[in-house]
Amino acid sequence: MENTRNYYYSIDLGTTNSVMAYANMTGRGIRPVVLDIDRKNAAGSRSRDKLLPSVVFYYKDNQGHMQPEVGDYAKSRYGTKYGYVCKSVKSLMGTSDCVELNTDIPDQTPAQVSSRILAHMLSSAKKRMFQEDISDVIITVPASFDWDQCQATLEAARLAGIQVDNTHDVLLYEPKAVIYDFLQMQENGEIPDGLINLSKPKNILVFDLGGGTLDVSVHRAGYNQKQILDIEDIAISRYSRIGGDDFDELLALEMLKRFETMN
């Protein structure tokens, strides 16, 4: 996770949006900073924002080669460029399903499309951080992700140029990341102190509703003898595809039924 400038990088590869952050370990603790990611906006001009839509649009360049465009502009093309835009690809990770893209596009697996999102964020981070190489990154995944889904995420990371053969884990469960971040904000005084008092180990329930997944998990959190935070998984919901996309689909089907019964 660490490079020569003592920076630590992490990516939340989300179904709807993705975020990248870095932190610098100092004597005053860890101060995470969310990066502004470069992208083409819906109007076609260049812009920066922290939330990057997890959407990839493929187009032909002047040499006739397919090129990926990630972010807001890609999102604006959805519905108008069928077969050349892919969104919510995270929901397909670890499955044998092919993405709904034309066969002239080289990326046909969820991992390949996801790697484009990761690569775009890494490229932007290198420019923003003046780094020649950012390849040691932690990626968060839903706690309900099974082995196949985690392996697909690692494959996407490898294709994007991220080191996946490390002595430390590359993947971090999202509920654990939430607990780490919550306690870090509490220690830094960013939120009221004592909301979660870990003078003794406690069970913590995390309800994480995302665009494509829902994690409901229980963890045992406390400090060990070396005063290092230790988080143990106790129970994790096993249904991964219950998120905002699924709500939207059910609502759309219900509206269609009502429309069809109208006089």
Disulfide bonds with the S-S distance in Angstrom:
none
